[in-house]
Amino acid sequence: MSTKAARAVALPGQMQTAEPSAAESELSRTEFERVRKLIYARAGISLGPAKHSMVFSRLMRRLRALGMSDFKHYLDMLESEPANGNEWQEFVNALTTNLTSFFREQHHFPILAEFAARQAAQGPVRIWCSAASTGEEPYSLAITMLETFRGKTPPVSILATDIDTSVLAKAARGVYSDEGVARLDPGLLKRYFLRGRGDNAGYVTVRPEVRELVTFQPLNLLAPRWPFRTRFHAIFCRNVMIYFDKSTQNGVLRKLAEWLEPDGLLFAGHSENFGHARDLFEFQGRTVYRLAPPSPTAARMA
Ligand SMILES: C[S@@+](CC[C@H](N)C(=O)[O-])C[C@H]1O[C@@H](n2cnc3c(N)ncnc32)[C@H](O)[C@@H]1O
């Protein structure tokens, strides 16, 4: 279940939120267009017309939290806030889709394991998980590294970023429901998670050695500058480009290419295809890319 959907479900003992009244339930086409423009400019997310009711229900929760009943006033208030205002962050958090799971697109993990084992001969391996959501992906990377370098601390650092600060806070806690880890290999579950007891029954927590490999930090892929000092050997940018149009994807890919080591790997999501950026990335199969060799003209000019 997506985090946003989970948030909508009231826990036992919690008050059920009332259904919106007829007056409340209006998100006019003009307001929907405003939302589309704002989230596109801010996060690069392209919302198609079919997302009208999703936008309505996600933002309705913000209106309720603020005691407002009118989308126009909400959007006026949002636009009058400074760019780093809290409601801007809440607005973005509300409109992102955070679906993820442990070892999603499993075929990438053995590729990373083999690559990191080779790379480690030359020094520490830097991995960036650029749309980390609630943490299942970066922790799957960390577990893969612990399995690869069995018995010693992996010479690996994993930076996990996302634009959505609420999912990152959950990720940093490293606590998951039994349901969320139900499909994990039982051996991995036993080795890398602590089972909750008493009040925490029904939950597991990632073990400290897993948690310690990962650093969490908010980052918007659209930000004009990314705050890094060194390039990465592997970049996971999976299932986020699907929310971007081609021109946004190209802008992000250009920057990803700058921050990938010359022989590094870029991992994409199963339905993402960067064939339109052949000047930047060369397809390796299984949604993995390497930097494209410089074109003969560029090489001559260098
Ligand atoms: C569907 S999840 C994918 C999670 C994970 N990468 C996976 O494949 O399971 C997409 C994530 O991208 C994040 N996202 C959307 N727009 C972003 C942006 N402009 N910068 C950084 N992260 C963004 C969302 O907050 C969300 O957590």
The ligand as an ORCA input file, in Angstrom:
! r2SCAN-3c Opt
* xyz 0 1
  C       7.544      5.654     -6.595
  S       8.759      6.229     -5.470
  C      10.131      5.194     -5.933
  C      10.914      4.734     -4.720
  C      12.109      3.831     -5.042
  N      13.101      4.506     -5.817
  C      11.663      2.562     -5.726
  O      11.941      2.397     -6.915
  O      11.043      1.725     -5.073
  C       9.198      7.819     -6.173
  C       9.915      8.739     -5.195
  O      10.436      9.845     -5.921
  C      10.352     10.981     -5.088
  N      10.412     12.193     -5.915
  C       9.463     12.724     -6.727
  N       9.901     13.862     -7.271
  C      11.159     14.072     -6.827
  C      12.136     15.091     -7.044
  N      11.902     16.140     -7.823
  N      13.332     14.993     -6.401
  C      13.580     13.926     -5.590
  N      12.693     12.945     -5.346
  C      11.494     13.001     -5.962
  C       9.032     10.806     -4.365
  O       8.962     11.569     -3.187
  C       9.001      9.297     -4.122
  O       9.444      8.971     -2.841
*
